[in-house]
Amino acid sequence: MKKPFLLGLIATLMSFSAAVAGSNCAGRNECGSHGKMNKSIHYFMLGGALVDNSEVNRSIADMGYGEFSRYGLSLGFGGIRRHGRYLNGGEFEGVFWKRNNTDDAESRLSVGRFISLHGFSLVSTPNISLYPLVGIGGGITSLWAGPKEVQFESAFAIPSRLPESRPLHQLTFLIDLGLGMHFFRPLPRGKPGVMSIGFRAGYVLDPVDNDRWYRNSVRLTRGPDSDLSGPYVRLTFGGSGNRRCKEKGCPYHRGSCKKACDMKRGGMK
């Protein structure tokens, strides 16, 4: 993908984020959001991701190593903050594959993805929130392959015949297009805050072709492109407290909080 197109896409996304920013309640800064999505939530993620690792598989298969599945286990954590209808936040996700073992060799593959999220709330009620998100970030692929074991004398040979222990790394630029949903429940025993269970589905774009890998700060060229493009699904588990509201003496009850905010705007006598 051409660089001008990427710059134009980033500028469009930034303009979109600014256009949907804003709040329709002057009292939300003090009293939360009336039982809808709180000012911020934090969560853990568990799911699966599919990536196009065909070039990596062909390269290591030619050298006698086993191939990896396209499907990986996804684990991570993140957070989203609300500014009126505008949402922003960030996530870190790790994608892991089972080690490939042959008779005398093994290979390992893992991926880390770091995404800055921006979106807006389509539906926001006391119990549910639905929102599209656009993310911009980066990814790093880690690949290691070598023998399972070597003879003891190899450690003292000159030069040493021990395999390199550090993996290869490849960096890339990513765009995340997703749709999320959170279900909210109050914390037990009347404590301020909410618990959240959510679902996220989307697609990650890896628009840059890359043949450069790194090991020990040395750049290796003419390698396979670790294409991280592909769909994903995740479950999220988390929630948020409401300590700021407690410190300012605002009521926790949704109806009471709404009345307090209405009074601040002069909408209630």
Secondary structure as the mmCIF struct_conf table of DSSP 4:
data_model
#
loop_
_struct_conf.conf_type_id
_struct_conf.id
_struct_conf.beg_label_comp_id
_struct_conf.beg_label_asym_id
_struct_conf.beg_label_seq_id
_struct_conf.end_label_comp_id
_struct_conf.end_label_asym_id
_struct_conf.end_label_seq_id
HELX_RH_AL_P HELX_RH_AL_P1 LYS A 3 VAL A 20
STRN STRN1 GLY A 22 GLY A 22
BEND BEND1 ASN A 24 ASN A 24
TURN_TY1_P TURN_TY1_P1 ALA A 26 GLY A 27
HELX_RH_AL_P HELX_RH_AL_P2 ARG A 28 CYS A 31
TURN_TY1_P TURN_TY1_P2 GLY A 32 GLY A 35
BEND BEND2 LYS A 36 MET A 37
BEND BEND3 LYS A 39 LYS A 39
STRN STRN2 SER A 40 LEU A 50
STRN STRN3 ASP A 52 ASP A 52
HELX_RH_AL_P HELX_RH_AL_P3 SER A 54 ASP A 62
TURN_TY1_P TURN_TY1_P3 MET A 63 GLY A 64
HELX_LH_PP_P HELX_LH_PP_P1 TYR A 65 SER A 69
BEND BEND4 ARG A 70 ARG A 70
STRN STRN4 TYR A 71 HIS A 83
STRN STRN5 GLY A 84 GLY A 84
TURN_TY1_P TURN_TY1_P4 ARG A 85 ARG A 85
STRN STRN6 TYR A 86 PHE A 96
HELX_LH_PP_P HELX_LH_PP_P2 LYS A 98 ARG A 99
STRN STRN7 ASN A 100 ASN A 101
BEND BEND5 ASP A 103 ASP A 104
STRN STRN8 ALA A 105 PHE A 120
BEND BEND6 LEU A 122 LEU A 122
STRN STRN9 VAL A 123 SER A 124
BEND BEND7 PRO A 126 ASN A 127
STRN STRN10 ILE A 128 PRO A 147
BEND BEND8 LYS A 148 LYS A 148
HELX_RH_3T_P HELX_RH_3T_P1 PHE A 152 PHE A 156
BEND BEND9 ALA A 157 PRO A 159
HELX_LH_PP_P HELX_LH_PP_P3 LEU A 162 GLU A 164
BEND BEND10 ARG A 166 ARG A 166
HELX_LH_PP_P HELX_LH_PP_P4 PRO A 167 PRO A 167
STRN STRN11 LEU A 168 PRO A 186
HELX_LH_PP_P HELX_LH_PP_P5 LEU A 187 LEU A 187
HELX_RH_3T_P HELX_RH_3T_P2 PRO A 188 GLY A 190
BEND BEND11 PRO A 192 GLY A 193
STRN STRN12 VAL A 194 LEU A 205
STRN STRN13 TRP A 213 ARG A 215
TURN_TY1_P TURN_TY1_P5 ASN A 216 SER A 217
STRN STRN14 VAL A 218 LEU A 220
BEND BEND12 ARG A 222 ARG A 222
STRN STRN15 ASP A 227 ASP A 227
STRN STRN16 GLY A 230 SER A 240
HELX_RH_AL_P HELX_RH_AL_P4 ARG A 243 GLU A 247
TURN_TY1_P TURN_TY1_P6 LYS A 248 GLY A 249
BEND BEND13 HIS A 253 HIS A 253
HELX_RH_AL_P HELX_RH_AL_P5 ARG A 254 ARG A 265
TURN_TY1_P TURN_TY1_P7 GLY A 266 GLY A 266
#
